[in-house]
């Protein structure tokens, strides 16, 4: 038996006992996440100094590792205002945020005792940046998320370094030293800040057994039985994390979140001006709602902690729309199957209201098919303006529902996207047969 096998066996034996969770218990633990619908991703690190790709820029050979790490000297956090961050996140309509505590470059944003490579020890910032963030979010009533990369391409005990260069192929003692430090840092984040959500990344480089994924999960839940863990822990997470592209069909996991940048970069890159418009972000968000998922929208603060005006404008514009339409955002479920309505939709938690999202100005009445329920009322969300509707092709001798046509006056349209609420008698019941 190899030394690595013995180490893995010892780690497995050390895993805290965690009772098997039922589907109902998981649903309770995941309830706030599923209802929140919108979160803000925050990529902040030394890569903002030169405005280059976080970690990948040296890993892929675009800059040398030495030049990349030289950014430590320019990371000041001089204008970091976590209360201002919390206010902006609140204004966006988001219910939670996720901050990069450590990316693949290994630079920790807190005073980690497992490494010297921290902003406290090695940058002009000289202080813990995670604690104030967590305190500010909680004071604002927001859920606290922390991102942690399992990868550390800077750690001399980690086998992988550059894309075309490894430090070693098989060295159980060095791997054990790295793994111990990795586990220690995760434990620090869990115990010091008690995050509501832990967002792992980098799991693709090694197996669940090698990462000690089972132990990581068990330890996190032992510290905080309510913590939620994303999917990137080699099968030991709670929800799926598609990235940079709205799924065409919902992921198999009922819990999921699309992580999406406001421009094309995760961290701050001043040269990247390819920002999405507020309308485009809303359309992408609505697609997530329609498929039953969340949106984790990313921003990248500058090295001093300020957030660029373009990203502030996007969050504020999104927030205006969310506040106006919050009944059709928070807590809603996936929308109607294809064929019933030509556009995104969502269903209220009690299933008695269907929300129809109108990305553009209708050229005529809006059509809704296959609805068995009696319609109680149809209104514009945000101002409750009642709308007229007509039902065509309903025959008394047939169980095929009629087609609902809704008249939407031009003065009732939202400047970004209008939502119609179709209030029903009873829970939504759909006809899925054929004529």
Secondary structure, DSSP 8 states (H G I E B T S, - for coil): --HHHHHHHHHHHTS-------HHHHHHHHHHHHHH-EEEEE--STHHHHT--TTHHHHTTSS-HHHHHGGGGG---TT--HHHHHHHHHHHT-SEEEEEEE-TT--BSS--SS-S-BHHHHSTT-S-SHHHHHHHHHHTT-EEEEEEES--TT-TTSSEEETTEES-S--HHHHHHHHHHHHHHHHHHHHHH--SEEEEE-GGGS-HHHHTHHHHHHHHHHH-TT-EEBSTTTT--SBB--BSS--SS--SSSSBEEEEESSS-SS--TT------HHHHHHHHHHHHHTT-EEEEEE---TTS---HHHHHHHHHHHHHHHHTGGGTTT-EE---TTS-SS-EEE-TTSSEEEEEESS--SS-EEE--B-S-EEEEEETTTTEE--EEEES--TT--S--EEEE---GGG--SS-EEEEEEESSS--B--S--
